[in-house]
Amino acid sequence: MLVVSRFRVDEDVAEEFRAELDRAHAALAERPGYLVGTVGRNVDDPTLWVLSTRWENVGSYRRALSSYDVKLHAVGLLGRAIDEPSAYEVVEPGTVLNIGSPRSLG
């Protein structure tokens, strides 16, 4: 599972935001099921930042969000992300997509 959270940040607070984003990423990276992640800034628009993480599965990510350290260091920041869908299935050859499967019903 891939999670992409984008943020719009004024340049005058970019340094403080980056430190907060790094703390959030570190808290997430400590959770079971975390695979890899990156922090990035858009090359054409320096006010646009991204936190991208990969997880073993959606359950790992959801459990990570409920942990104390993630609530303390990441949830507030993630709440300031641009309001758009952020969780994606990783589509590789042979992937059965969730849409239309019994997992997506309910």
ABEGO torsion letter per residue (X at the ends): XBBBBBBBBBAAAAAAAAAAAAAAAAAAAABBGBABBBBBBBAABAABBBBBBBBABAAAAAAAAABAAAAAAAAAAAAABBBBBABBBBBBBGBBBABGBAAABX
